[in-house]
Amino acid sequence: MTAVEAPVGVSRLLVPGAIATAMLAALAGLELLGLPTFAIPFVATATILATAPGSPLARTRTVVLAYGLSLVVALAIVDTWGSSTAAAVVAAGLAVLVTAVARVSHPPAAAGAAMVGLQGTEWVFLLGGVLPALAALLAVAVVAGVLVRSYPYRLHW
């Protein structure tokens, strides 16, 4: 082993952290452009993508559809009842139900539904916040999957 080589165990620990950091930096960059992309649910998604890229929770289809379904439910609830703790509870509960029925469970999406129910937002958040955030996270995952042998992410619908 040369001085610049890290032990295999260390690289296995550092790679997910580096990938998650790159994903969060991409979200922060979009935030600087005025897009509301840096939110706790997206941080949780970045963690799943970086640490468990082969997991069913990290599948492209699961991530995209879970957020889409969950946030449509949450936005409909906010439009009907306004934002509140009760709206957050109902939105998260229905998000879990809808994504389970659709077989696309992704827990951070339910957290996103709760966030929308609690804080409220407009429908444009789907295009101006969610879509760019997911595109950035998945793009970093794909690039990392190409560049880093120990990171097995690939787009799988």
C-alpha positions as CSV (number, residue, x, y, z in Angstrom):
1,M,0.0,0.0,0.0
2,T,1.4,3.4,-0.9
3,A,0.9,6.5,1.2
4,V,-1.9,7.9,-1.0
5,E,-4.0,4.7,-0.9
6,A,-6.7,4.5,1.7
7,P,-7.6,1.2,3.3
8,V,-10.6,-0.4,1.6
9,G,-12.7,-0.1,4.7
10,V,-12.1,3.6,4.9
11,S,-13.0,4.2,1.2
12,R,-16.2,2.3,1.7
13,L,-17.1,4.7,4.5
14,L,-15.9,7.9,2.7
15,V,-17.6,7.3,-0.7
16,P,-21.2,7.5,0.6
17,G,-20.4,10.6,2.6
18,A,-18.7,12.3,-0.4
19,I,-21.6,11.4,-2.7
20,A,-24.2,12.6,-0.2
21,T,-22.2,15.9,0.1
22,A,-22.1,16.3,-3.7
23,M,-25.9,15.8,-3.8
24,L,-26.5,18.3,-1.1
25,A,-24.2,20.8,-2.7
26,A,-26.2,20.4,-5.9
27,L,-29.4,21.2,-4.0
28,A,-27.7,24.2,-2.4
29,G,-26.6,25.4,-5.8
30,L,-30.2,25.2,-7.0
31,E,-31.3,27.1,-3.9
32,L,-28.9,29.9,-4.8
33,L,-30.7,30.1,-8.1
34,G,-33.9,30.8,-6.3
35,L,-35.4,27.3,-6.5
36,P,-36.8,25.9,-3.2
37,T,-34.8,22.6,-3.3
38,F,-33.0,22.4,0.0
39,A,-35.5,20.7,2.3
40,I,-35.1,18.0,4.9
41,P,-37.0,15.3,2.9
42,F,-34.6,15.7,0.0
43,V,-31.6,15.4,2.4
44,A,-33.1,12.1,3.6
45,T,-33.5,11.0,-0.1
46,A,-29.8,11.9,-0.7
47,T,-28.8,9.8,2.3
48,I,-30.7,6.8,0.9
49,L,-29.3,7.3,-2.6
50,A,-25.7,7.6,-1.2
51,T,-25.7,4.9,1.4
52,A,-28.1,2.3,-0.1
53,P,-27.9,2.8,-3.9
54,G,-29.1,-0.8,-4.6
55,S,-32.1,-0.6,-2.3
56,P,-35.6,-0.7,-3.6
57,L,-36.0,2.7,-1.8
58,A,-33.4,4.1,-4.2
59,R,-35.0,3.1,-7.5
60,T,-35.6,6.0,-9.8
61,R,-39.2,5.0,-10.3
62,T,-39.8,4.8,-6.5
63,V,-38.2,8.1,-5.7
64,V,-40.0,10.0,-8.5
65,L,-43.4,8.5,-8.2
66,A,-43.4,8.5,-4.4
67,Y,-42.7,12.2,-4.3
68,G,-45.2,12.9,-7.1
69,L,-48.0,11.0,-5.4
70,S,-47.2,12.2,-1.9
71,L,-47.1,15.8,-2.8
72,V,-50.1,15.8,-5.0
73,V,-52.0,14.4,-2.0
74,A,-50.5,17.0,0.3
75,L,-51.2,19.9,-2.0
76,A,-54.8,18.8,-2.4
77,I,-55.2,18.7,1.4
78,V,-53.7,22.1,1.8
79,D,-56.0,23.5,-0.9
80,T,-59.0,22.1,0.9
81,W,-58.2,22.7,4.6
82,G,-55.2,25.0,4.6
83,S,-51.9,24.2,6.3
84,S,-51.8,23.0,9.9
85,T,-50.6,20.2,12.0
86,A,-53.7,18.2,11.3
87,A,-53.2,18.7,7.5
88,A,-49.6,17.5,8.0
89,V,-50.8,14.3,9.8
90,V,-53.4,13.6,7.2
91,A,-51.1,14.3,4.3
92,A,-48.4,12.1,5.6
93,G,-50.8,9.3,6.5
94,L,-52.4,9.4,3.0
95,A,-49.0,9.6,1.4
96,V,-47.9,6.4,3.1
97,L,-51.1,4.7,2.0
98,V,-51.1,5.9,-1.6
99,T,-47.4,5.0,-2.1
100,A,-47.8,1.6,-0.5
101,V,-50.7,0.8,-2.8
102,A,-48.7,2.0,-5.8
103,R,-45.7,-0.1,-4.6
104,V,-43.4,2.9,-4.5
105,S,-42.8,3.5,-0.8
106,H,-40.1,6.1,-0.1
107,P,-40.3,7.4,3.5
108,P,-38.8,10.8,2.7
109,A,-41.7,11.5,0.3
110,A,-44.1,11.0,3.2
111,A,-42.0,13.5,5.2
112,G,-42.3,15.9,2.2
113,A,-46.1,15.5,2.4
114,A,-46.0,16.3,6.1
115,M,-43.8,19.4,5.4
116,V,-46.3,20.7,2.7
117,G,-49.2,20.0,5.0
118,L,-47.6,21.9,7.9
119,Q,-46.1,24.8,6.0
120,G,-48.4,25.0,2.9
121,T,-47.1,25.8,-0.6
122,E,-48.4,26.3,-4.1
123,W,-48.8,23.6,-6.8
124,V,-45.9,25.3,-8.7
125,F,-43.6,23.7,-6.0
126,L,-43.9,20.4,-7.9
127,L,-42.2,22.0,-10.9
128,G,-40.0,24.6,-9.3
129,G,-38.8,22.7,-6.2
130,V,-39.5,19.0,-6.4
131,L,-38.6,18.3,-10.0
132,P,-35.3,20.2,-10.0
133,A,-34.3,18.7,-6.6
134,L,-35.0,15.1,-7.7
135,A,-33.3,15.7,-11.1
136,A,-30.2,17.0,-9.2
137,L,-30.1,14.1,-6.7
138,L,-30.5,11.5,-9.4
139,A,-28.0,13.2,-11.8
140,V,-25.3,13.1,-9.1
141,A,-26.2,9.5,-8.3
142,V,-25.8,8.5,-12.0
143,V,-22.5,10.4,-12.4
144,A,-21.2,8.8,-9.2
145,G,-22.3,5.4,-10.4
146,V,-20.3,5.9,-13.6
147,L,-17.2,7.3,-11.8
148,V,-17.0,5.3,-8.6
149,R,-16.7,1.5,-9.0
150,S,-17.8,0.9,-5.4
151,Y,-21.0,2.9,-5.9
152,P,-23.5,0.7,-7.8
153,Y,-26.2,3.3,-8.6
154,R,-27.8,3.2,-12.0
155,L,-31.1,4.5,-13.3
156,H,-33.6,1.6,-12.9
157,W,-37.3,2.3,-13.5
